[in-house]
């Protein structure tokens, strides 16, 4: 049993520390699909979520965390967007279990952000399943400093791995602990009802036998459940988006033009699941400040 788990961990680690992973999860080599999503669909989700923050948090400089950030392109784009919208960002932190991707994210920050923006961005190695503890160790901040620290936490295409490991509640609890009362978390991941993911089609085409625990996708209800159980107020729980991250210009444009019709015909078959949760304002004592 332990040997099998270690083998799976090694496979997973190799996948997300390879040159292919850097190319896939960094902005320099990203496809038209992800760039379009960051500029349109995801941006609108984030801005709407930030509008849900209570007034007292909106008055404070923003502290943002992206868990499972990969090469950092989502967080870096968000920093650029929020700067354009005149948000005051105190810190934007990205975490990922892969030190190779964290190194790539730091290089991406130097490439795509101004020196002033870079000063507010940090990337640390931390696993989603042990997010609070790993972030504390990596950043050198004790739990008293991190408790209730962030107003906004996001995770894109990453929380499904917690479900595959049976650790989704651990991740949700750590997010709840890291969020300030009234803070908001956004999770976007693959919808198990979407019928045509590229990797799944390739597995069928080449008749590859993929272990169920490596290919399992949660339902929207399963994505939502750990946040409900942890005490979040669920603001949104829905399927959305028909644009693949890896899509080229033609496919991205085609699916964007078809999206309004697809949203009417088959909304539950959209490519992504979206969960937006808010930590109740009365759940914990006032926001702690980092020293």
C-alpha positions in Angstrom: 0.0 0.0 0.0 2.7 2.5 1.0 4.8 1.5 -2.0 1.9 2.1 -4.3 1.3 5.5 -2.8 4.9 6.5 -3.1 4.9 5.4 -6.7 1.8 7.6 -7.4 3.5 10.5 -5.6 6.6 10.1 -7.7 4.6 10.0 -10.9 2.6 13.1 -9.9 5.8 14.9 -8.8 7.6 14.1 -12.1 4.6 15.4 -14.1 4.6 18.8 -12.4 8.4 19.3 -12.3 9.0 18.5 -16.0 9.9 21.0 -18.8 6.4 20.2 -20.2 4.8 21.4 -17.0 6.7 24.7 -17.1 5.6 25.2 -20.7 2.0 24.4 -19.8 1.7 26.4 -16.7 3.6 29.6 -17.5 2.3 32.6 -19.5 5.2 32.8 -22.0 4.1 29.6 -23.6 0.4 29.4 -22.7 -2.2 29.0 -25.4 -4.8 31.4 -26.5 -7.4 29.7 -24.4 -6.0 30.4 -21.0 -5.0 33.9 -21.9 -8.6 34.6 -23.1 -10.0 33.0 -19.9 -7.8 35.1 -17.6 -8.8 38.3 -19.4 -12.5 37.6 -19.6 -14.3 34.8 -17.6 -11.9 34.4 -14.7 -11.4 38.2 -14.3 -15.1 38.8 -14.1 -15.5 36.0 -11.5 -12.7 37.5 -9.4 -14.0 41.1 -9.6 -17.5 40.0 -8.6 -16.1 38.0 -5.7 -14.1 41.0 -4.5 -17.3 43.1 -4.5 -18.7 40.6 -2.0 -16.1 41.6 0.6 -17.5 43.6 3.6 -16.8 47.3 3.7 -14.2 47.0 6.4 -12.1 44.6 4.3 -12.5 46.7 1.2 -11.0 49.6 3.0 -7.8 47.6 3.8 -5.0 46.9 1.3 -5.7 43.5 -0.3 -3.9 40.3 0.8 -4.4 37.6 -1.8 -3.4 33.9 -1.9 -3.5 31.5 -4.8 -3.0 27.9 -3.8 -1.8 25.4 -6.5 -0.6 28.4 -8.5 1.6 26.4 -10.9 3.8 28.8 -12.9 2.0 31.8 -11.5 0.2 33.1 -14.6 -3.2 33.4 -13.0 -2.0 35.3 -10.0 0.3 37.5 -12.0 -2.6 38.4 -14.4 -4.8 39.1 -11.4 -2.2 41.5 -9.9 -2.1 43.3 -13.2 -5.9 43.5 -13.4 -6.3 44.7 -9.9 -3.6 47.3 -10.3 -5.4 48.6 -13.4 -8.6 48.8 -11.4 -6.8 50.8 -8.7 -6.9 48.2 -6.0 -4.2 48.7 -3.3 -2.4 45.3 -3.0 -0.4 44.7 0.2 0.7 41.2 -0.8 -0.1 38.5 -3.4 1.1 35.0 -2.5 1.2 32.0 -4.7 1.8 28.4 -3.4 2.5 25.2 -5.2 3.9 21.8 -4.2 6.4 21.9 -7.1 9.6 23.8 -6.4 10.3 23.8 -10.2 7.0 25.7 -10.9 7.6 28.1 -8.0 11.0 28.9 -9.5 9.3 29.4 -12.9 6.7 31.7 -11.2 9.3 33.9 -9.7 10.9 34.3 -13.2 7.5 35.1 -14.7 6.9 37.8 -12.1 10.2 39.5 -13.2 9.2 39.2 -16.8 5.6 40.4 -16.7 5.3 42.7 -13.6 6.7 46.2 -13.0 9.3 46.4 -10.2 6.6 48.1 -8.0 4.2 45.2 -8.5 6.9 42.6 -8.0 7.6 44.0 -4.6 4.2 42.8 -3.4 4.3 39.3 -4.9 5.7 36.2 -3.2 5.8 32.5 -4.2 6.3 29.6 -1.7 6.4 25.9 -1.9 3.3 24.5 -0.1 0.9 21.6 -0.6 -2.8 22.1 -0.8 -3.5 19.4 1.7 -1.2 21.0 4.4 -1.5 24.6 3.2 -1.5 26.4 6.5 1.4 24.6 8.0 3.5 24.6 4.8 2.9 28.2 4.2 3.9 29.0 7.8 7.1 27.1 7.4 8.0 28.4 3.9 7.3 32.1 4.7 8.8 32.0 8.2 5.5 33.4 9.7 4.0 31.7 12.7 0.4 30.6 12.9 -0.6 33.7 14.8 0.4 35.9 11.9 -1.3 33.8 9.2 -4.6 33.3 11.1 -7.3 35.4 9.4 -4.7 37.0 7.2 -6.0 36.9 3.6 -9.1 38.6 2.3 -9.1 36.7 -1.0 -8.0 33.2 -1.8 -8.3 31.5 -5.2 -7.5 28.0 -6.6 -7.8 27.1 -10.3 -7.5 23.5 -11.6 -6.0 22.3 -8.4 -8.5 21.3 -5.7 -9.5 18.1 -7.6 -6.2 16.6 -6.5 -7.2 17.1 -2.8 -10.4 15.1 -3.6 -8.3 12.3 -5.3 -6.2 12.1 -2.1 -9.3 12.2 0.2 -7.9 15.5 1.7 -10.5 18.0 0.5 -11.7 18.9 4.0 -8.1 19.5 5.1 -7.7 22.0 2.3 -11.0 23.7 2.9 -10.3 24.0 6.7 -6.9 25.6 6.0 -8.4 28.1 3.6 -11.1 29.0 6.2 -8.3 29.4 8.8 -6.2 31.6 6.5 -9.2 33.8 5.5 -10.2 36.9 7.4 -13.8 37.0 8.6 -15.8 38.2 5.6 -13.1 37.0 3.2 -13.9 35.2 0.0 -12.5 32.1 -1.7 -13.0 31.2 -5.4 -12.4 27.6 -6.6 -12.5 26.8 -10.3 -11.9 23.2 -11.5 -12.9 20.6 -14.1 -16.5 19.6 -14.4 -17.0 15.8 -14.3 -20.1 16.2 -16.6 -18.1 17.8 -19.5 -17.8 15.0 -22.1 -14.7 15.9 -24.1 -11.6 16.8 -22.0 -8.5 16.3 -24.2 -6.6 14.0 -21.9 -9.6 11.7 -21.4 -10.1 11.5 -25.2 -6.4 10.7 -25.7 -6.6 8.0 -23.0 -9.6 6.4 -24.9 -7.9 6.8 -28.3 -4.7 5.2 -27.2 -6.5 2.7 -24.9 -4.5 3.8 -22.0 -5.5 2.3 -18.6 -5.5 5.2 -16.1 -6.1 4.3 -12.5 -9.4 5.7 -11.3 -7.8 7.6 -8.4 -5.6 9.4 -10.9 -8.4 10.5 -13.3 -11.3 11.0 -10.8 -13.2 14.3 -11.2 -15.6 15.5 -8.5 -19.1 16.6 -9.1 -20.1 20.2 -8.5 -21.8 19.1 -5.3 -18.5 17.4 -4.2 -16.5 20.5 -4.9 -19.0 22.5 -2.8 -19.4 20.1 0.1 -16.1 20.6 2.0 -16.6 24.4 2.0 -20.2 24.0 3.3 -19.0 21.6 6.0 -16.2 23.9 7.0 -18.6 26.8 7.6 -18.4 28.9 4.4 -21.5 30.8 3.1 -21.8 29.6 -0.5 -22.2 32.5 -2.8 -22.0 30.6 -6.1 -22.0 26.9 -7.0 -22.4 26.4 -10.7 -21.1 25.1 -14.0 -19.6 27.7 -16.4 -17.2 28.3 -19.2 -16.7 26.4 -22.5 -13.1 27.6 -23.3 -10.3 25.0 -22.8 -7.0 26.2 -21.3 -5.1 24.6 -24.1 -7.3 26.0 -26.9 -5.8 27.7 -29.9 -7.0 30.9 -31.4 -9.6 29.3 -33.8 -11.0 26.9 -31.2 -11.2 29.6 -28.6 -13.0 32.0 -30.9 -15.4 29.3 -32.1 -16.3 28.2 -28.6 -16.7 31.8 -27.4 -19.2 32.5 -30.2 -21.1 29.3 -29.3 -21.0 29.8 -25.5 -24.3 31.7 -25.2 -26.2 28.9 -27.0 -24.4 26.2 -25.1 -25.3 27.9 -21.8 -28.9 27.7 -22.8 -28.9 24.2 -24.3 -26.6 22.3 -21.8 -25.5 24.5 -18.9 -24.6 21.5 -16.7 -22.2 20.2 -19.3 -19.9 23.3 -19.3 -16.2 22.7 -18.9 -15.7 24.1 -15.4 -17.2 24.0 -12.0 -17.2 27.2 -9.9 -17.5 27.5 -6.1 -17.4 30.9 -4.4 -17.5 30.8 -0.6 -17.5 33.5 2.0 -16.2 33.1 5.6 -18.9 34.5 7.9 -17.9 37.8 9.4 -18.7 36.7 12.9 -16.8 33.4 12.8 -13.5 34.5 14.4 -12.0 37.5 16.0 -10.9 40.6 13.9 -8.2 40.4 11.3 -4.7 39.7 12.5 -2.0 41.9 11.0 1.4 40.6 9.9 4.4 42.0 11.6 
